[in-house]
Amino acid sequence: MIADLSTIPPSSDWDNEAGRTLSPETVTWLDGQFGSMTTEEMLAWAWLRFGRGAAIGTSFQSAGILMIDLARKNGFDFPVFTLDTGFLFPETLALKERLEKFYDFKIESLVSDISVEKQEEINGPALWARDPDLCCTTRKILPLRDKLRDLDCWITGLRRQQSPSRAGIGMIELFRFSEAPAKDIVKLNPVANWSREEVWTYVRGNHLPYNALHNTGYRSIGCTHCTRQASGADDRAGRWAGSAKVECGIHTFMEPHRP
């Protein structure tokens, strides 16, 4: 059942020709409303508001696969993209192909303008070990920034339970993308309040493809050099093990636009 979206108040901020611009005040109001809505209802809102100006970004964690499934089942034809750093596990690349066949659609791979070989020539070998922030900026943040330039809404698979750094995320957020020209980007986190157990119950119960590495002790799966098997409550404990780094930067490089 789709929520009644007629309760969204009129706003002078929705005055561009596509009707897509949202003010910080409206996003704050929507975040309160979305707390009682289902993931399907939030995706429906995004589809009605943005159409294909919204896109799902995924690294093929289980929550992202769940969200792709809900979107496809409800007829929300959002584009889907992923960041291919050049260092992904073979199992991750195989999963991308399986999902494309399973849903009969293409997933766009965003790649860095700098090849892995060129990066090593410029910065020396094993940049991920010496300066992981620079490596993530080159291979993730810059390609994502180029993609977001053409979008109005970025739909993510972030969950509050994943880690302390994500515990405070909203269901919907607004970020300053650029000052000149002025552009904000809406970030929608429709599975923010799902638990790990709920996600996996859905994925397995609906017989969805998932990364085979999850069966061998990997909880959160990123690049080969920076991902380890892990256990415990923190879903991201296996990322950048042994360092203080907890985020690659794609969810922190933009400034929040708050009232």
C-alpha positions in Angstrom: 0.0 0.0 0.0 1.4 3.4 -1.0 1.2 6.2 1.6 -1.0 9.3 1.1 1.6 11.9 -0.1 -1.0 14.7 -0.4 -0.1 15.7 3.2 3.2 17.1 2.1 2.7 20.8 2.5 3.0 23.3 -0.4 6.3 25.1 -0.4 7.7 28.1 -2.3 10.9 26.1 -2.5 9.3 23.8 -5.1 9.5 26.5 -7.7 11.9 25.2 -10.3 10.4 23.7 -13.5 11.0 20.1 -12.3 9.5 20.8 -8.9 12.4 19.0 -7.2 14.1 21.6 -5.0 13.6 21.1 -1.3 14.4 23.5 1.5 16.3 22.4 4.7 13.1 23.1 6.7 11.0 20.8 4.4 13.6 18.0 4.6 13.5 18.2 8.4 9.7 17.9 8.3 9.8 15.0 5.9 12.4 13.2 8.1 9.9 13.2 10.9 7.1 11.9 8.6 9.3 9.2 7.1 10.0 7.7 10.5 6.5 6.1 10.4 6.6 5.1 6.7 7.7 1.8 5.2 10.7 1.6 2.9 8.3 1.0 -0.1 6.4 4.3 0.8 9.7 6.3 1.0 10.7 4.9 -2.4 7.3 5.7 -3.8 7.7 9.3 -2.6 11.1 9.5 -4.3 9.8 8.1 -7.5 6.9 10.6 -7.5 9.0 13.5 -6.6 12.2 12.9 -8.7 11.5 10.0 -11.1 14.8 9.0 -12.7 16.4 12.1 -11.2 16.8 9.8 -8.2 19.2 6.8 -8.3 20.2 4.0 -6.0 23.9 3.8 -5.2 25.0 0.4 -4.0 28.1 -1.5 -3.0 26.1 -4.7 -3.1 25.7 -5.1 0.7 22.6 -7.0 1.7 20.6 -3.8 2.5 21.3 -2.4 -1.0 20.1 -5.6 -2.6 16.9 -5.5 -0.5 16.2 -1.9 -1.7 16.8 -2.7 -5.3 14.4 -5.6 -5.0 11.7 -3.4 -3.4 12.1 -0.8 -6.0 11.9 -3.2 -8.9 8.9 -5.1 -7.4 7.0 -1.8 -7.0 7.7 -0.5 -10.5 10.1 2.3 -9.5 12.6 2.3 -12.3 15.4 4.1 -10.5 18.8 3.9 -12.2 21.3 1.9 -10.1 25.0 2.6 -9.9 28.1 1.3 -8.1 31.6 2.4 -7.5 34.2 0.1 -9.2 37.5 1.0 -7.6 39.5 -1.5 -9.6 40.1 -3.3 -6.3 36.8 -5.1 -5.8 36.6 -8.8 -4.9 35.9 -11.2 -7.8 32.8 -12.3 -5.8 31.5 -8.7 -5.8 31.9 -8.4 -9.6 30.2 -11.7 -10.1 27.3 -10.6 -7.9 26.9 -7.5 -10.1 26.5 -9.7 -13.1 24.1 -12.0 -11.3 21.9 -9.0 -10.2 21.8 -7.7 -13.8 20.6 -11.0 -15.0 18.2 -11.5 -12.1 16.5 -8.2 -12.7 17.2 -7.8 -16.4 18.7 -4.4 -16.2 22.1 -2.7 -16.2 24.0 -1.4 -13.2 26.3 1.5 -14.1 29.9 1.2 -12.9 31.5 4.5 -11.9 35.3 4.4 -12.3 38.1 6.8 -11.5 39.6 8.9 -14.3 42.9 7.6 -13.0 43.6 4.0 -13.7 45.0 1.7 -11.0 48.3 1.6 -12.9 48.4 5.4 -13.2 47.7 5.8 -9.5 50.7 3.7 -8.7 52.8 5.6 -11.1 51.8 8.9 -9.5 51.6 7.9 -5.9 53.8 4.8 -5.6 52.7 1.3 -4.7 50.1 0.3 -2.1 48.6 3.8 -1.7 45.7 2.2 0.2 48.1 1.2 3.0 50.1 4.5 3.1 47.2 7.0 2.5 43.9 5.3 2.5 42.0 8.6 2.5 43.7 9.7 -0.8 43.0 6.3 -2.3 39.3 6.5 -1.4 39.1 10.1 -2.7 40.6 9.1 -6.0 38.7 5.9 -6.6 35.4 6.6 -4.8 34.7 10.2 -3.9 35.6 11.9 -7.2 33.7 9.4 -9.4 30.7 9.7 -7.1 30.9 13.5 -7.2 30.7 13.5 -11.0 27.6 11.2 -10.8 25.8 13.3 -8.2 26.2 16.4 -10.4 23.5 14.9 -12.6 21.1 13.7 -9.9 18.6 15.3 -7.5 18.3 12.5 -5.1 20.8 9.8 -4.0 19.2 6.7 -2.5 21.5 4.7 -0.1 21.5 1.5 1.8 22.8 3.1 5.0 21.6 1.6 8.3 21.8 3.2 11.8 22.8 -0.2 13.3 25.8 -0.6 11.0 28.3 1.5 13.1 28.5 4.3 15.6 29.4 6.7 12.8 26.0 6.0 11.2 23.8 5.8 14.2 22.5 9.4 13.8 21.6 9.4 10.1 18.2 10.6 9.0 15.7 8.9 6.9 16.1 11.8 4.5 18.9 14.4 4.5 20.0 17.4 2.5 23.6 18.2 1.6 25.3 21.1 -0.1 26.8 19.7 -3.3 28.2 22.9 -4.7 28.1 26.7 -4.1 28.6 27.9 -7.7 26.3 27.0 -9.2 24.2 26.5 -6.0 23.1 22.9 -5.8 21.8 20.7 -3.0 21.5 16.9 -3.1 18.8 15.0 -1.3 20.0 11.8 0.3 17.4 9.2 1.1 18.1 6.4 3.5 15.0 4.2 3.3 16.5 1.2 5.3 18.0 3.4 8.0 15.9 1.7 10.7 16.3 -1.9 9.6 18.3 -4.3 11.7 20.9 -6.7 10.3 18.6 -9.6 11.1 15.6 -8.0 9.4 17.6 -7.4 6.2 18.9 -10.9 6.0 15.5 -12.4 6.7 14.2 -10.5 3.7 17.1 -11.3 1.4 17.1 -15.0 2.2 13.3 -15.3 2.4 13.0 -13.8 -1.1 15.9 -15.9 -2.4 17.8 -12.9 -3.6 21.4 -13.1 -4.9 24.0 -11.9 -2.4 27.8 -11.8 -2.1 29.2 -15.3 -1.4 31.8 -13.8 0.9 29.1 -13.3 3.5 29.1 -17.0 3.9 32.8 -17.0 4.9 32.9 -14.4 7.7 32.8 -11.1 5.8 30.2 -8.7 7.2 30.8 -5.5 5.2 32.6 -5.9 1.9 34.6 -3.2 0.2 38.0 -3.3 -1.6 40.2 -6.4 -1.3 43.1 -4.5 0.4 40.9 -2.9 3.1 38.4 -5.6 4.0 38.8 -8.4 6.5 36.6 -11.1 8.0 35.1 -9.9 11.2 32.6 -10.7 13.9 30.8 -8.8 16.6 28.1 -6.1 16.8 29.8 -3.6 14.5 28.9 -4.6 10.9 31.8 -2.6 9.6 34.5 -3.9 11.9 36.3 -5.6 9.1 36.9 -2.4 7.1 40.4 -0.7 7.5 41.1 -3.1 10.3 43.9 -1.9 12.6 43.4 1.8 11.7 41.3 4.7 13.0 39.5 5.0 9.6 35.8 4.1 9.7 34.4 5.6 6.6 35.6 5.8 3.0 34.4 9.3 2.7 31.5 9.1 0.2 29.0 9.7 3.0 31.1 12.5 4.7 32.6 14.7 2.0 29.5 16.9 1.6 28.4 19.5 4.2 24.9 19.0 5.6 22.4 21.7 4.7 20.4 22.2 7.9 17.8 24.9 8.8 
